[in-house]
Amino acid sequence: MEDSLHFDIPVQQRMRPVRRARAPQRAAERPELLSAEPINIYHWAAVALVTALMCVVMACAAGTPTLARAAGFTSAVFGALGGALVLGCMLRAMRLRHSQRRYIRQTLMAVNDS
């Protein structure tokens, strides 16, 4: 019995691969999101609306009333979020257009006065 539990297996010593020292990355080489780069809000609005649509499909396919209510609630939340993002984008675009028109009008009035 003792001989059957005794395993005398020769094991070779494992050699670690030689690691090269890494040069520290410079700040200019690191890929980062530029602070001047705008976030595309329309993209996130579309993501929220597609998620809402997926939740509606889940609510229809849910096997129990509790799952259907949960999926319907989640769909309403994401739908409201997507709608708010789209509305915010539209208002922002209208404000930007209005301020550009006002700037052009002021510039033209200054040119005409001089």
VENHU-V292133 format. One record per run of one state. SS is the DSSP state (A for helix, B for strand, O for the rest). FROM is the first residue (numbers start at 0). TO is the last residue. If there is no record, write none. Layout:
# VENHU-V292133
ss:SS from:FROM to:TO
ss:SS from:FROM to:TO
This chain:
# VENHU-V292133
ss:O from:0 to:39
ss:A from:40 to:60
ss:O from:61 to:63
ss:A from:64 to:112
ss:O from:113 to:113
